[in-house]
């Protein structure tokens, strides 16, 4: 690792900044007809994302990356592949590996592997729990067990999919763990604003909403977007408006930032309105292909787009005003 356990918070404070994106994992049919990881396609995407778009960190094998469709060995391979691809791209980007799983042994195994192959950080989703009250002490023990097992910096992740949301007060307590460095806090704004006030001296607080990112830089002083797919869906090598409005905001040029961000509204609307409700992965992978990236197939049980859905998406893409 590039830091020791005791240095994790300071290292993250210095280097875990800017726009981080949640990577899709492209799948391609192999000689047996099974869908395998398209390693060459992924390497190509990493080079584009980090070199052409200036994305500063990649979130690997999370829900966008279809971790739920992979074996443990495949998940481990994606960690090593991502580290290799980022190093090959040479743009100085970083990686954060999703080690989320319902089985604690799997989480710790993945976390140790991420550390061993040279990942910069890991992220662990709050687990689904089979009771409905009194989560806090259980979650404190959950994250402390993980923290005690590895030295790598850990990002927490609270999302409604767990069946509950971790409170700002609980997250503030978790921020005291030595190698907890950030949280992806997918909650209402009042909750993440409260946590920012409580814990931003120890961890980065962030959320995945691109539409809220600019206000959070301006109003809450955030330095990290952690993270979803908009950084590589709303931009191209010729049209880096998310990068540009972010840089303007971080430089204190707020009026410029707001104007640039507002100009992306037609792109945001086209992406959102053309997406079939049950097919976000297939839709956004196809949008990647329209941008010249490698999208690839989705694995079961996810659904592929129909030809009609592809045609509607292509029409929306071509009319949205994104320069390619």
N, C-alpha and C positions, 0 to 999 in steps of 0.2 A: 504494500500500500504506500501511498504518497504521504502518509501521516501516521502517527501513532494513535492509539485509542484516546489518550488524554488530549491529543491535538485535534480530535475530530470536529468539535464545535468551531474552533477557530479556523480550521481549514475550510469548512463549509461556509463560514461567514465570509471568507475571502474569495472563494472560487465558485461556490454554488449560486451563481447569479445568471440573470438574463433569461432567455427563452429556452425551455426544455420541452421536448415533444415526446408523446407516447407513440412508439413505433408500431406500425402494422408489420406482421410477419408474412411475407408472400409464400404461398404454397404452389407447387407445380406437380403435375402428374409424372410419376416415375415409370420405369419400364414395366412394373407390375400393375400399374393402374392406380396405385395408392398415391395420396397427396403427401409429398415430402417437402421439407424446407427448401426454398429456392435460395441457396446460399449466394450464388452469383448475383441474383436480383437484389437481395438484401444489401450486399456490399455496394452495388450501384446506387441504391437509395441512400445509404449512409453517406457516400461521397457527395451526392447532390444536396442532401439536407445540411450537411456540415460545411461544405465548401461554398456551394452556390447560394444557399439560403441563410447561412450564418447561424444556424441553430447550435446552441452551446451545450446541450445535454440531451441524451436519449434515454427514455424510459423503456426498458426492454421486457417483453413477455408479460405484460400486464393484461388487462381485459381486452384492450385493443389488439394486443398481440396474440390473442386466442390461446393463452396459457392453459385454459381448461380443456383444450383439445389435444394437448401434448403429453407425452410420457415425461417422467422425471429426467430421463437421459436426454430427451429432446430439449427440455427446458435448460438443462446444463449446457448443451451444445450452443443454444442461442446466446448464453452469457459469453462463452469463449468467442463465438463468432462476432458478437458485437464489439468486444474489446479489440479483436483483430481488425475489424473493419474500420473502427474509429482511428486506430493507429495508422492503418494504411492510408486513410483519407488525409491525415496530416494537418487537420484544421484546429487541433487542440481541444476538440469537444470531449465531454465526459459521459459516463454511463451510470445509470441507476437501474439495478436489476430487481424485478418483482419476484419476491420469494413467498408470496401469499399462498396459503393452503390451509385447509381445515385441520390437517395433521401437523402437530407441532414438530415431530421428528423430521418431516419433509421440509418445513420452514427452515429449521436449523441446518439441515443437510444442504439445502440450496444456498443459504446464507454463507456457510463455510466455503462452498464451491465458488460463489461470486467473489469472495475475498481472495481465494487462492488464484483465480484466473486474472485478477487485476482490475476488477470493477472499482469504480470510485465510491459508490454508495449502494445500499439496498433499500427497498421499500416493502413494507409488510402491512397488508390490509387488516383492519380490525376483523376478527373472526365472527362468523355467525355463532350465536350462543343459544342454547336450548332452554332458556328461561328468560323472563321478561322484566325482571326488576333486579336492582342491586348489582349492576355490571362492574362498578368501578374497581373494587379490590381484585376481581378476577382479571380485568384487563391490565391492571398494574403488574400483577404476577406474570401475565402472558408476555408483555413487552420486556419486563425485567429478565425473564428467563432467556429470551432471545438476545437481549443486550449483553447478558453475562456470558453468552456462548461465542460471541464474535467480537472483533475489535473494529470492524468496518462501521462507518457512519450509517445510521438507520433513519429513514423517513417513515413516519406514521402515515396511515391513510384511513380516514373515517368517511363512510359513504352510506346512504340509506339502504343500499343492497345488503348490508349486514343485518338489517332489521332494527337498528337503533343508531343513534348518533352519539359519539363520545362528547361529553360536555366540555366547554372551555376550561372549567376548573380541573377536570381530569387530565386534559391535555397539558395544562400548566404543570401538573405534578409529573407527568411523563417527561416533560421537557427537562427535568432535573437529571434524568438518566445520562450517564457520562457520554455515550456515543449516539444519543438521539439528536439529530441535527436539523430536522425539518418535519413538516406535516403537509400532506395534500388533504385539505380540509373541505370536503364537498358538502357544505352545509349552507344555511341561509347567511346573508351578509352580516347580520347583527352578531351571529355567533363567531364568525372568523374575525370580525373587527374586535370583539371582546378578547379573543385569544391573542390577537396581535398586541393589544395593550398589556396583556398579562405576561407574555412569554417571548416577545420578539428580541429580547436581550439574550436569549439562549438558543432559539431555533428560528429558522425561516418558516413563516406561515404563508401558505399559498392555496389556491383553488384552481380547478380546471377550466373555469369559464373564461373564454377569450373575451367575451363581450364585457366582462367585469374587470379585466386585467388593467386597462388604462386607468380607471377610477381608483383602483387599488394602489397603483404606483403613485398617483397624485395625492390621494387622500390618506393612505395608510403607510406610505413610504416603502412599499414592497420593492424588492430587488429580484425576485425569482418567480417565473411562471412555471409551475409544476402541476400538471402538464396534460395535454391532450393532443389531438391530431390537427387542429387549425394551423399550427405553424408551417406544416407542409401541404395543406389543402387550400389555404387562402393566399399562397404566394407562389411565385416562380422565380427563376434566375433573373428575369427581366423586370419583375414586379414584386418588390419585397416590402410591401406596405406595413405588414405587422412588425417586421424588423425596424422599419423607419419610424413608425409612431412610437415604438418602445424606446428607441434611442433618443428621440426628441423629448419624451417624457422624462427619461433618466437624466437628460441634460438640463431639465427645467424649462424646456420650451413647450409649455402646456397647450397653448393655443394651436401651435403647429401640430402637436400630437393629436389633438381632438379633430382637427380638420382631416388629417391623413386617415385616422381611424374611421371617421364618418364616411369617407369615400369607399370604404370596404363594405358598406351595408348591402349593396346589390349582390356582392359575392356571397356574403353570409346568407342572404335570403335565398339565393339560388341553391346553395348547398343544402340548406335546411328544408326548403319546400320540395325539392326533388327526391328526398330520401324516403323510401317506403318504411313504415313504422317498424316492421320486423326485420329489416335488412341493413342496419347501419354499417356493419363490417363490409358486406359485399358492395354497398353503395359507395362507401368512401374509398375502397380499393379501386373501384371503377373510375372514380374521380381522379385518383392518383394516375391511372393510365391515361386519362385525358390530358393530364399535365406532363406526360412523358415519363412518369415514374413507373416502377414495377409494382403492379397491384397484386395480381395472382388470384388464386382461388381461395374460397373459405372452406373450412372443414366442417363436417357434420358435428352438431345438429344445425349449424347456421345455414341460412338459405341464400342461394344465388339470385341475382337479378334476372328477370325475364328480359326478352329482347325489347318489349315495349317499355319496360322500366329503364333500360339502358338508353333507348332513344329519347325518352323524356329527360333523363339526366344530361345527356349530351346537348340537347337543345337548351337547357337551363345554363349549362356551362358556357356554351358559345355566346350566350346573350349577357353574361354577367359582367363583362368588362375587364376581366383579369387578363393581363397581357402575358402571352407565352412565346 
